[in-house]
Amino acid sequence: MIIGADGQLGTDLVRTLDGELSPLTHAQIEVSDRTSVDAAMAVHRPEVVINTAAYHQVDAAESDPAQAIAVNIVGARNVALACAAYDADLCNVSTDYVFGGEQRTPYAEHDATGPLNVYGTTKLAGEHFVQALAPRSYIARTTGLFGIAGSRVGRSNFVETMLRLAEQGRDIKVVADQRVSPTYTYDLALALGGLIATRKYGLYHVTNADECSWFELAKAVFELTGLEPNLSETTAAEFGAAARRPAYSVLANSALERVGVPRLQPWRDALKAYLSERGLLA
């Protein structure tokens, strides 16, 4: 059972996973409502639940945390309780924003957390509920997602935002002092399918290989599409987002490799694949 089946990751899970699937959209299940979750479990009786539902409006959560708490904490708890009650495995998707960004080498699964914003704090609390309540669970932290569902009307991701701003002829300033591992949801979906097949429960980091700044990612988008907007660097301090982000949140995929799931391709190759699927490669 895939919760959030019409999101970026959920869409790619539906098209990559083998076997019988129950893809549920937000209209079909509300994770913050225990009754809704239990009803879905009773109907579908899944062997495995993948919970991709998240409130990820990072800046908005700073001034109005209620939805982040409802979805990322209470929702994770409700799904974990339901999986335990219905004897199902659970894969819960989490984030690099559980870290504070003090390191300058990739974060391993055992490294100390220290979220800087409400979103990261709620996702970390959700992790704790999953670990405590669902003994057969995987927690998969990832970062900087871009997927084909993000190109749909009303949706977005960083890559699509850059393309839209370029098409509008806008001057574009992008933060150059925050480093991540941008991750293609198609690759992530394949890796999660492989992880679930191992039955080796635990905490995992799952991202495309290598790292870059958001500015370097934007530059790669324009190089690969042949667009030439007026792109310049800025700093997080100058950009002035409401929520603090970690300056460095690259994730080492050590645990994933130890259980035999192949390393995901480098982010630049993943970006090429995404833009090719969009028909946008120069």
Backbone hydrogen bonds, N-H to C=O, Kabsch-Sander energy under -0.5 kcal/mol:
donor,donor_aa,acceptor,acceptor_aa,energy
2,I,22,S,-1.9
3,I,1,M,-0.6
3,I,50,I,-2.8
4,G,2,I,-0.6
4,G,24,L,-2.1
5,A,2,I,-0.6
5,A,24,L,-2.5
7,G,4,G,-1.7
11,T,7,G,-2.6
12,D,8,Q,-1.3
13,L,9,L,-2.4
14,V,10,G,-2.2
15,R,11,T,-1.4
16,T,12,D,-0.8
16,T,13,L,-0.6
17,L,13,L,-2.5
24,L,2,I,-3.1
24,L,22,S,-0.6
28,Q,25,T,-1.4
29,I,25,T,-1.3
31,V,29,I,-0.6
33,D,30,E,-2.0
34,R,32,S,-0.7
37,V,33,D,-2.1
38,D,34,R,-2.7
39,A,35,T,-2.3
40,A,36,S,-2.0
41,M,37,V,-2.3
42,A,38,D,-2.4
43,V,39,A,-1.9
44,H,40,A,-2.6
45,R,41,M,-2.5
49,V,89,D,-2.5
50,I,1,M,-2.7
51,N,49,V,-0.6
51,N,91,C,-2.9
52,T,3,I,-2.1
52,T,50,I,-0.9
56,H,54,A,-0.8
58,V,56,H,-1.7
61,A,57,Q,-2.2
62,E,59,D,-1.2
63,S,59,D,-0.6
63,S,60,A,-0.7
64,D,60,A,-1.7
67,Q,64,D,-0.5
69,I,65,P,-2.6
70,A,66,A,-2.5
71,V,67,Q,-2.6
72,N,68,A,-2.1
73,I,68,A,-0.6
73,I,69,I,-1.3
74,V,69,I,-2.4
75,G,70,A,-1.2
76,A,71,V,-0.6
77,R,73,I,-2.4
78,N,74,V,-2.8
79,V,75,G,-2.4
80,A,76,A,-2.4
81,L,77,R,-2.7
82,A,78,N,-2.2
83,C,79,V,-2.5
84,A,80,A,-2.1
85,A,81,L,-2.3
86,Y,82,A,-2.3
87,D,84,A,-0.7
88,A,83,C,-2.7
89,D,47,E,-2.8
90,L,136,R,-2.1
91,C,49,V,-3.0
92,N,90,L,-0.5
92,N,138,Y,-3.0
93,V,51,N,-2.0
93,V,91,C,-0.5
94,S,140,A,-2.9
96,D,142,T,-1.4
98,V,95,T,-0.9
99,F,96,D,-2.0
107,Y,250,V,-3.0
111,D,108,A,-1.5
114,G,98,V,-2.8
121,T,117,N,-2.1
122,T,118,V,-2.7
123,K,119,Y,-2.3
124,L,120,G,-2.1
125,A,121,T,-2.1
126,G,122,T,-2.1
127,E,123,K,-2.0
128,H,124,L,-2.0
129,F,125,A,-1.9
130,V,126,G,-2.2
131,Q,127,E,-2.7
132,A,128,H,-2.1
133,L,129,F,-2.5
134,A,130,V,-2.3
137,S,135,P,-1.0
138,Y,90,L,-2.9
139,I,202,G,-2.5
140,A,92,N,-2.5
140,A,138,Y,-0.5
141,R,139,I,-0.6
141,R,204,Y,-3.0
142,T,94,S,-1.3
146,F,183,T,-2.0
150,G,147,G,-1.8
151,S,148,I,-1.7
152,R,149,A,-1.3
155,R,152,R,-2.3
161,T,157,N,-2.5
162,M,158,F,-2.4
163,L,159,V,-2.2
164,R,160,E,-2.5
165,L,161,T,-2.5
166,A,162,M,-2.2
167,E,163,L,-2.3
168,Q,164,R,-1.7
169,G,166,A,-1.4
170,R,165,L,-2.3
172,I,230,N,-2.9
173,K,171,D,-0.5
174,V,232,S,-2.2
176,A,234,T,-2.6
179,R,247,A,-2.5
180,V,212,C,-2.8
183,T,143,T,-0.5
183,T,144,G,-1.7
185,T,146,F,-2.1
188,L,184,Y,-2.3
189,A,185,T,-2.6
190,L,186,Y,-1.9
191,A,187,D,-2.1
192,L,188,L,-2.6
193,G,189,A,-2.2
194,G,190,L,-2.0
195,L,191,A,-2.6
196,I,192,L,-2.6
197,A,193,G,-1.5
198,T,194,G,-0.7
198,T,195,L,-1.2
199,R,195,L,-0.7
199,R,196,I,-0.8
200,K,195,L,-0.6
201,Y,199,R,-0.9
202,G,137,S,-1.6
204,Y,139,I,-3.2
206,V,141,R,-3.0
209,A,265,Q,-1.4
212,C,180,V,-2.2
214,W,178,Q,-1.1
215,F,175,V,-1.3
217,L,213,S,-2.1
218,A,214,W,-2.4
219,K,215,F,-2.6
220,A,216,E,-2.0
221,V,217,L,-2.2
222,F,218,A,-2.0
223,E,219,K,-2.2
224,L,220,A,-2.5
225,T,221,V,-1.4
226,G,222,F,-1.3
227,L,222,F,-0.8
231,L,229,P,-1.4
232,S,172,I,-2.5
234,T,174,V,-1.8
239,F,235,T,-2.5
240,G,236,A,-2.1
241,A,236,A,-0.5
249,S,179,R,-2.5
252,A,107,Y,-2.7
257,E,253,N,-1.8
258,R,254,S,-1.9
259,V,255,A,-1.3
260,G,257,E,-1.4
261,V,256,L,-1.9
267,W,209,A,-2.4
270,A,266,P,-2.1
271,L,267,W,-2.6
272,K,268,R,-2.0
273,A,269,D,-2.1
274,Y,270,A,-2.3
275,L,271,L,-2.8
276,S,272,K,-2.4
277,E,273,A,-2.2
278,R,274,Y,-1.8
279,G,276,S,-1.1
280,L,275,L,-3.2
281,L,275,L,-0.6
282,A,224,L,-3.4
